[in-house]
Amino acid sequence: MEKRAIFPSLVGAVLPVALVAVLGSLLTDTNSSWYLGLEKPSFNPKNGCSR
């Protein structure tokens, strides 16, 4: 297989996944009452650790 044929296939596979991941993270509200009311496991990081 030619190297040039791999790049478009790789971009076609990775780009949609990356776009959905970014969109999902932007639309997720971690300060909602539903999310804050969830019973989280003990290994869950404290609020504010990741942002």
C-alpha positions in Angstrom: 0.0 0.0 0.0 1.2 3.4 -0.8 1.9 5.9 2.1 -0.3 8.6 0.6 -3.3 6.3 0.7 -2.9 5.8 4.5 -3.2 9.5 5.5 -6.7 10.2 4.1 -8.0 7.0 5.7 -6.4 7.9 9.0 -7.8 11.5 8.9 -11.2 10.1 7.9 -11.3 7.8 10.9 -9.8 10.1 13.6 -11.3 13.4 12.7 -15.0 12.5 13.3 -14.2 10.8 16.6 -12.2 13.9 17.7 -15.0 16.2 16.7 -17.6 14.3 18.6 -15.4 14.1 21.7 -14.8 17.9 21.7 -18.5 18.6 21.1 -19.5 16.3 23.9 -17.1 17.8 26.3 -18.4 21.3 25.5 -22.0 20.3 25.9 -21.6 18.5 29.2 -22.7 20.5 32.2 -20.8 19.2 35.2 -22.5 21.8 37.5 -26.0 20.5 36.9 -28.1 19.3 39.8 -28.4 15.9 38.1 -24.6 15.4 37.8 -23.8 16.8 41.3 -26.5 14.5 42.8 -25.0 11.3 41.4 -23.4 8.9 43.9 -19.8 8.9 42.7 -17.2 6.2 43.5 -14.5 6.9 46.1 -11.8 7.1 43.4 -13.6 10.0 41.6 -11.5 13.2 41.7 -12.8 16.1 43.8 -14.6 19.0 42.1 -12.2 21.4 40.5 -9.3 19.0 40.1 -9.6 18.8 36.3 -10.5 22.4 35.6 
